[in-house]
Structures are given as structure tokens and as C-alpha cells.
Amino acid sequence: MSDWCFSAELGLTKPDAELYLSVAESIGAAPAEILYFDDVQRSVDAALHAGGTAHLWTSQPQGERCLRENGFVAEPSG
């Protein structure tokens, strides 16, 4: 994982779908190649509507599991 984006830095606000499209464009990726996390369901829904993969953030363990399940980090060994 090499790119992090924050809505305030882009001058856009969630849940504006343009935010998610702007993030994808800024890193040269398709929205479907990006995994978005948010702790507000309507922001998750907006990312999904823009074509991204998005999950509601509920805890660090859940977030780590989601990253693994979506192929963003390797399964722990051993």
C-alpha cells in the first residue's frame, strides 16, 4: 500500500462521489482498484456508487482482515 488520500487535502467533502473519482484519478487507478474505509455508512455507499470497493470501519482487526481478504496485504504466516 503506497498511497493515502485525505478528503480535506483534496478540497472535497464526503459523501460527494467526485471525491472518490478524484482520488482514483490522482493516483492513476480505476476506482475499483481502490479500497476505501470510512466509519460512516453513507460515505461507504458513495464510494461504492463511484465504483470503488468500500467497507465500513468498525475496528482495527476488522480493517486488517478486510485488507487481507481484498488482497492488499498478505495473510500472516505461521
DSSP file (Angstrom, degrees, kcal/mol; ACC not computed):
  #  RESIDUE AA STRUCTURE BP1 BP2  ACC     N-H-->O    O-->H-N    N-H-->O    O-->H-N    TCO  KAPPA ALPHA  PHI   PSI    X-CA   Y-CA   Z-CA
    1    1 A M              0   0    0      0, 0.0     3,-0.1     0, 0.0    71,-0.0   0.000 360.0 360.0 360.0 122.9    0.0    0.0    0.0
    2    2 A S        +     0   0    0      1,-0.1     2,-0.5     0, 0.0     0, 0.0   0.565 360.0  68.1-126.3 -11.4    1.7    3.2   -1.1
    3    3 A D        +     0   0    0      2,-0.0     2,-0.4    24,-0.0    -1,-0.1  -0.944  47.4 179.0-121.8 133.6   -0.9    5.9   -1.5
    4    4 A W        -     0   0    0     -2,-0.5     2,-0.4    -3,-0.1     0, 0.0  -0.989   6.9-171.8-126.2 137.6   -3.0    7.6    1.2
    5    5 A C        -     0   0    0     -2,-0.4     2,-0.4     5,-0.0     3,-0.1  -0.987   7.8-161.0-131.6 142.3   -5.5   10.4    0.4
    6    6 A F    >>  -     0   0    0     -2,-0.4     3,-1.0     1,-0.1     4,-1.0  -0.986  21.2-134.8-123.3 132.0   -7.5   12.6    2.8
    7    7 A S  H >>>S+     0   0    0     -2,-0.4     5,-1.6     1,-0.3     4,-0.7   0.844 104.0  57.9 -55.6 -38.9  -10.6   14.4    1.7
    8    8 A A  H >45S+     0   0    0      1,-0.3     3,-0.6     2,-0.2    -1,-0.3   0.854 103.4  53.7 -62.4 -34.0   -9.6   17.7    3.3
    9    9 A E  H <45S+     0   0    0     -3,-1.0    -1,-0.3     1,-0.2    -2,-0.2   0.764 108.9  49.2 -71.6 -23.8   -6.4   17.7    1.3
   10   10 A L  H <<5S-     0   0    0     -4,-1.0    -1,-0.2    -3,-0.7    -2,-0.2   0.523 109.0-122.5 -91.8  -7.0   -8.3   17.3   -2.0
   11   11 A G  T <<5S+     0   0    0     -4,-0.7     2,-0.3    -3,-0.6    -3,-0.2   0.724  75.6 111.8  73.0  21.4  -10.8   20.1   -1.1
   12   12 A L      < -     0   0    0     -5,-1.6     2,-0.4     7,-0.0    -1,-0.3  -0.836  56.9-137.7-122.0 161.1  -13.8   17.8   -1.4
   13   13 A T    >   -     0   0    0     -2,-0.3     3,-1.8    -3,-0.1     6,-0.3  -0.929  29.4 -84.9-123.2 147.3  -16.1   16.5    1.2
   14   14 A K  T 3  S+     0   0    0     -2,-0.4    29,-0.1     1,-0.3     3,-0.1  -0.626 104.6  31.6 -80.9 145.2  -17.7   13.1    1.7
   15   15 A P  T 3  S+     0   0    0      0, 0.0    -1,-0.3     0, 0.0     2,-0.2  -0.807  85.6 118.2 -99.7  32.5  -20.0   11.7    0.6
   16   16 A D    X>  -     0   0    0     -3,-1.8     3,-1.6     1,-0.2     4,-0.7  -0.415  59.4-143.7 -58.8 120.4  -19.6   13.5   -2.7
   17   17 A A  H 3> S+     0   0    0      1,-0.3     4,-1.7    -2,-0.2     3,-0.4   0.786  96.2  71.0 -59.4 -27.2  -18.9   10.8   -5.3
   18   18 A E  H 3> S+     0   0    0      1,-0.2     4,-2.6     2,-0.2    -1,-0.3   0.830  89.3  62.7 -59.1 -31.8  -16.5   13.2   -7.0
   19   19 A L  H <> S+     0   0    0     -3,-1.6     4,-2.3    -6,-0.3    -1,-0.2   0.938 104.3  45.2 -57.3 -48.3  -14.1   12.7   -4.1
   20   20 A Y  H  X S+     0   0    0     -4,-0.7     4,-1.9    -3,-0.4    -1,-0.2   0.869 114.1  48.5 -68.2 -37.2  -13.7    9.0   -4.8
   21   21 A L  H  X S+     0   0    0     -4,-1.7     4,-2.4     2,-0.2    -1,-0.2   0.880 110.7  52.1 -68.2 -37.7  -13.3    9.7   -8.6
   22   22 A S  H  X S+     0   0    0     -4,-2.6     4,-2.7     2,-0.2    -2,-0.2   0.888 107.6  51.8 -65.1 -40.7  -10.7   12.4   -7.8
   23   23 A V  H  X S+     0   0    0     -4,-2.3     4,-1.3     2,-0.2    -1,-0.2   0.945 110.7  48.2 -60.8 -47.7   -8.7   10.0   -5.6
   24   24 A A  H  X>S+     0   0    0     -4,-1.9     5,-2.7     1,-0.2     4,-0.5   0.930 113.9  46.4 -59.7 -46.5   -8.6    7.4   -8.3
   25   25 A E  H ><5S+     0   0    0     -4,-2.4     3,-1.0     1,-0.2    -1,-0.2   0.900 107.0  58.1 -62.8 -41.1   -7.5    9.9  -10.9
   26   26 A S  H 3<5S+     0   0    0     -4,-2.7    -1,-0.2     1,-0.3    -2,-0.2   0.768 115.3  35.6 -65.0 -25.2   -4.9   11.4   -8.6
   27   27 A I  H 3<5S-     0   0    0     -4,-1.3    -1,-0.3    -3,-0.5    -2,-0.2   0.350 112.7-114.0-109.7   6.3   -3.1    8.1   -8.3
   28   28 A G  T <<5S+     0   0    0     -3,-1.0     2,-0.3    -4,-0.5    -3,-0.2   0.877  73.5 123.4  69.1  38.9   -3.8    6.8  -11.8
   29   29 A A      < -     0   0    0     -5,-2.7    -1,-0.2    -6,-0.2    -2,-0.2  -0.891  65.5-108.7-128.5 158.0   -6.0    3.9  -10.8
   30   30 A A    >   -     0   0    0     -2,-0.3     3,-2.1     1,-0.1     4,-0.3  -0.601  36.5-115.0 -77.5 147.4   -9.5    2.8  -11.6
   31   31 A P  G >  S+     0   0    0      0, 0.0     3,-1.7     0, 0.0    22,-0.6   0.851 115.8  60.8 -52.4 -35.6  -12.0    3.3   -8.7
   32   32 A A  G 3  S+     0   0    0      1,-0.3    20,-0.1    20,-0.2    19,-0.1   0.665  96.3  61.3 -67.9 -15.2  -12.4   -0.5   -8.5
   33   33 A E  G <  S+     0   0    0     -3,-2.1     2,-0.4     2,-0.0    -1,-0.3   0.436  93.4  81.7 -88.1   0.1   -8.7   -0.8   -7.7
   34   34 A I    <   -     0   0    0     -3,-1.7    19,-2.0    -4,-0.3     2,-0.6  -0.874  66.2-149.2-113.6 137.8   -9.0    1.2   -4.5
   35   35 A L  E     -a   53   0A   0     -2,-0.4     2,-0.4    17,-0.1    19,-0.2  -0.926  18.3-164.6-105.6 116.8  -10.2    0.1   -1.1
   36   36 A Y  E     -a   54   0A   0     17,-3.2    19,-2.3    -2,-0.6     2,-0.4  -0.807   4.2-165.9-101.6 139.8  -11.9    2.8    0.8
   37   37 A F  E     +a   55   0A   0     -2,-0.4     2,-0.3    17,-0.2    19,-0.2  -0.968  15.6 159.5-120.0 142.4  -12.6    2.7    4.5
   38   38 A D  E     -a   56   0A   0     17,-1.6    19,-3.5    -2,-0.4     6,-0.0  -0.978  40.0-139.8-154.6 154.3  -15.0    5.0    6.4
   39   39 A D  S    S+     0   0    0     -2,-0.3     2,-0.5    17,-0.2    17,-0.1   0.293  87.2  76.8 -97.4  10.1  -16.8    4.9    9.7
   40   40 A V  S >> S-     0   0    0      1,-0.1     4,-1.7     0, 0.0     3,-0.9  -0.983  72.3-147.2-122.2 121.9  -19.9    6.5    8.2
   41   41 A Q  H 3> S+     0   0    0     -2,-0.5     4,-2.8     1,-0.3     5,-0.2   0.856  96.5  57.6 -58.5 -39.3  -22.2    4.2    6.1
   42   42 A R  H 3> S+     0   0    0      1,-0.2     4,-1.7     2,-0.2    -1,-0.3   0.826 106.9  49.8 -65.7 -28.1  -23.3    7.0    3.7
   43   43 A S  H <> S+     0   0    0     -3,-0.9     4,-2.0     2,-0.2    -1,-0.2   0.877 110.4  49.7 -72.9 -38.1  -19.7    7.6    2.8
   44   44 A V  H  X S+     0   0    0     -4,-1.7     4,-2.3     2,-0.2    -2,-0.2   0.928 110.6  50.8 -61.4 -45.2  -19.1    3.9    2.2
   45   45 A D  H  X S+     0   0    0     -4,-2.8     4,-2.5     1,-0.2    -2,-0.2   0.883 108.3  52.1 -61.3 -39.7  -22.2    3.9    0.0
   46   46 A A  H  X S+     0   0    0     -4,-1.7     4,-1.7     2,-0.2    -1,-0.2   0.898 109.2  49.5 -65.0 -40.8  -20.9    6.9   -2.0
   47   47 A A  H  <>S+     0   0    0     -4,-2.0     5,-2.6     2,-0.2     4,-0.2   0.912 111.9  48.6 -64.0 -41.9  -17.6    5.2   -2.7
   48   48 A L  H ><5S+     0   0    0     -4,-2.3     3,-1.6     1,-0.2    -2,-0.2   0.913 109.4  52.7 -62.4 -42.6  -19.4    2.0   -3.8
   49   49 A H  H 3<5S+     0   0    0     -4,-2.5    -1,-0.2     1,-0.3    -2,-0.2   0.821 105.0  55.8 -62.4 -32.3  -21.6    4.1   -6.1
   50   50 A A  T 3<5S-     0   0    0     -4,-1.7    -1,-0.3    -5,-0.1    -2,-0.2   0.469 127.7 -99.6 -80.2  -1.7  -18.5    5.7   -7.6
   51   51 A G  T < 5S+     0   0    0     -3,-1.6    -3,-0.2     1,-0.3    -2,-0.1   0.516  81.4 127.3  99.2   6.2  -17.3    2.2   -8.5
   52   52 A G      < -     0   0    0     -5,-2.6     2,-0.5    -6,-0.2    -1,-0.3  -0.307  64.7-110.5 -87.5 174.3  -14.9    1.6   -5.6
   53   53 A T  E     +a   35   0A   0    -19,-2.0   -17,-3.2   -22,-0.6     2,-0.4  -0.936  47.5 174.6-100.7 127.3  -14.5   -1.1   -3.1
   54   54 A A  E     -a   36   0A   0     -2,-0.5     2,-0.4   -19,-0.2   -17,-0.2  -0.983  17.2-170.9-142.4 147.7  -15.5    0.2    0.3
   55   55 A H  E     -a   37   0A   0    -19,-2.3   -17,-1.6    -2,-0.4     2,-0.5  -0.992  31.0-111.1-139.7 144.8  -16.0   -1.1    3.8
   56   56 A L  E     -a   38   0A   0     -2,-0.4     2,-0.5   -19,-0.2   -17,-0.2  -0.625  35.4-129.3 -73.9 124.6  -17.4    0.4    7.0
   57   57 A W        +     0   0    0    -19,-3.5     3,-0.1    -2,-0.5    -1,-0.1  -0.650  45.3 150.7 -78.2 121.0  -14.6    0.8    9.5
   58   58 A T        -     0   0    0     -2,-0.5     2,-0.3     1,-0.5    -1,-0.2   0.606  65.1 -13.6-121.5 -25.6  -15.5   -0.7   12.8
   59   59 A S     >  -     0   0    0      1,-0.1     4,-2.4     0, 0.0    -1,-0.5  -0.977  62.5-104.4-169.0 161.6  -12.2   -1.8   14.3
   60   60 A Q  H  > S+     0   0    0     -2,-0.3     4,-2.8     2,-0.2     5,-0.2   0.936 119.3  50.8 -61.9 -46.7   -8.5   -2.3   13.5
   61   61 A P  H  > S+     0   0    0      0, 0.0     4,-2.3     0, 0.0    -1,-0.2   0.915 111.8  48.2 -58.6 -40.5   -8.8   -6.1   13.5
   62   62 A Q  H  > S+     0   0    0      2,-0.2     4,-2.3     1,-0.2    -2,-0.2   0.913 112.1  49.9 -64.2 -41.7  -11.8   -5.8   11.1
   63   63 A G  H  X S+     0   0    0     -4,-2.4     4,-2.3     2,-0.2    -1,-0.2   0.907 110.8  48.7 -62.6 -43.5   -9.8   -3.4    8.9
   64   64 A E  H  X S+     0   0    0     -4,-2.8     4,-2.2     2,-0.2    -1,-0.2   0.904 111.4  50.3 -63.1 -41.7   -6.8   -5.7    8.8
   65   65 A R  H  X S+     0   0    0     -4,-2.3     4,-2.9    -5,-0.2    -2,-0.2   0.911 110.1  50.6 -62.3 -43.0   -9.0   -8.6    7.9
   66   66 A C  H  X S+     0   0    0     -4,-2.3     4,-1.7     2,-0.2     6,-0.2   0.898 108.3  52.0 -63.3 -41.5  -10.6   -6.6    5.1
   67   67 A L  H  <>S+     0   0    0     -4,-2.3     5,-2.7     2,-0.2     6,-0.9   0.919 113.4  44.7 -60.8 -43.7   -7.2   -5.7    3.7
   68   68 A R  H ><5S+     0   0    0     -4,-2.2     3,-1.8     4,-0.2    -2,-0.2   0.938 111.4  52.0 -65.0 -47.0   -6.1   -9.3    3.7
   69   69 A E  H 3<5S+     0   0    0     -4,-2.9    -1,-0.2     1,-0.3    -2,-0.2   0.784 111.4  48.0 -63.2 -27.4   -9.4  -10.5    2.2
   70   70 A N  T 3<5S-     0   0    0     -4,-1.7    -1,-0.3    -5,-0.2    -2,-0.2   0.303 117.4-111.1 -97.1   8.3   -9.1   -8.0   -0.6
   71   71 A G  T < 5S+     0   0    0     -3,-1.8    -3,-0.2     2,-0.2    -2,-0.1   0.669  83.3 121.1  76.7  17.8   -5.5   -8.8   -1.4
   72   72 A F  S   <S+     0   0    0     -5,-2.7     2,-0.3    -6,-0.2    -4,-0.2   0.723  81.1  20.0 -86.2 -22.2   -4.0   -5.6   -0.2
   73   73 A V  S    S-     0   0    0     -6,-0.9    -2,-0.2    -9,-0.1    -1,-0.2  -0.983  89.6-103.1-141.6 153.3   -1.8   -7.3    2.4
   74   74 A A        -     0   0    0     -2,-0.3    -6,-0.1     1,-0.1    -5,-0.1  -0.379  40.6 -99.3 -74.7 151.9   -0.6  -10.9    2.7
   75   75 A E        -     0   0    0     -7,-0.1    -1,-0.1     1,-0.1     2,-0.1  -0.426  49.8 -98.5 -61.8 142.4   -2.0  -13.4    5.1
   76   76 A P        -     0   0    0      0, 0.0     2,-0.2     0, 0.0    -1,-0.1  -0.395  40.8-129.6 -64.2 142.5    0.1  -13.7    8.2
   77   77 A S              0   0    0      1,-0.2    -3,-0.0    -3,-0.1     0, 0.0  -0.614 360.0 360.0 -92.1 153.7    2.4  -16.7    8.1
   78   78 A G              0   0    0     -2,-0.2    -1,-0.2     0, 0.0     0, 0.0   0.446 360.0 360.0  85.7 360.0    2.8  -19.3   10.8
